[in-house]
Amino acid sequence: MIDYIKKLRPVGNTISTKEQSIDKQLFHPFHIQLYSSGTASLAATIMAAIKLKPGISNPEVVVPAYGCPDLISAIIYAKAIPVLVELEPDSPQIDIKHFENLINDKTVAVIAVRFFGIPERIEALYQIAKKHNATLIEDSAQGFPVHNMASYWQGDFVVLSFGRGKPLNLLGGGAVLTRNKTLINLLPDALPEKNSLKNYIKYKLKLFLYNLSIHPIAYGLITKAPGLNIGVTVYKPLNNLGRMSVCATQLLSSNLNIYRNRINPQKEYFEFFKKYNPELVYNLPEKLSYDMSQPLLRYPVIIRNESIRDQLYKRLKPYGASAMYKKPLYKIENIDRLLNQQDNNHPNASKFARQLLTLPTHEGVSRKNLQSIKAILKEFNRQ
Ligand SMILES: Cc1ncc(COP(=O)(O)O)c(C=O)c1O
């Protein structure tokens, strides 16, 4: 009975409630500005990019055709037009040739997403963006380094999220980083936080409930509850640029320290898939030469047979597997009407959505969980 209820979450670590004042050197050599979320931080960078290329009547922002709907919310808030770029085949990275064809005088920015932590080909994108005076925004909501911070991030602006399901989860907040003092001064101000006792108590209560909810029994019960729709991909417009709460900011240093010392099972998946049938599974971190000394938020693989992907997802869901957004951005409800009409056909992005499977890498993945995950995967290796 208990085993029927138990379910491993796809992502998310325990949040330390130890308060510490934020160390100014924490993000050295970057300047930093905090906002209420990753989406607000991204919107702020797009507003700065528009200021950097003034006089454009309908500014455009290039964004990968498969990704988080919040990318579109940020672009719309900043009063720009989203333009979708195709992905390389079997990859979350931007198709460079397609980007070169898309970019034009109206393009103010390109958003390079670090999907699960895997970097974009920043140098190649940068060369093209600079020819058109466009800003390169590196969206690192899903990627956070454990060492070599300065070389990990390369964009003109870097966007971070401290929201639920992100590497450094504080249940909310976001940041913009940049090496350039002029760029940090172009970012819009955030609305001041109403720092009331009520907000403080609400935040502490949310932390307490979150730390309870990630336990497999609690998580299993929550996901079975009707109407909660946890993990469903929907488009939510951004309403304002808030400031990151003082309560969440005070947890940044202690949680960063824990994050840096966490054990991540990604190397075990990496070795396992190296010996797996390559006709069935495309081991993305291996194929994209990912630096395995840096963490992956989730372990991504491509399952080439779509019916097997769906079967594996169903079998591995209780062990924290996920199929992420399931559709490219142009097929997500309420986003289609925000796009140019020709932005409805990106076959690589669409195939990636149908074939992606991610496995959990968080602290709650036990040895027994890993053995169960591998045993299920092995069953399909024989078919
Ligand atoms: C790549 C990416 N960018 C931005 C965001 C938005 O971050 P937040 O949830 O903090 O608004 C997300 C959230 O899932 C994301 O995955």
The ligand as a Gaussian input file, in Angstrom:
#p B3LYP/6-31G(d) Opt

LIG

0 1
 C       14.753000      28.171000     -18.772000
 C       13.842000      28.914000     -17.838000
 N       13.840000      30.253000     -17.827000
 C       13.058000      30.963000     -16.990000
 C       12.211000      30.332000     -16.111000
 C       11.344000      31.151000     -15.189000
 O       11.785000      31.126000     -13.862000
 P       10.763000      31.443000     -12.660000
 O        9.946000      30.226000     -12.440000
 O       11.659000      31.767000     -11.497000
 O        9.963000      32.618000     -13.076000
 C       12.153000      28.947000     -16.097000
 C       11.210000      28.257000     -15.200000
 O       10.916000      27.101000     -15.295000
 C       13.002000      28.204000     -16.969000
 O       13.004000      26.862000     -16.988000

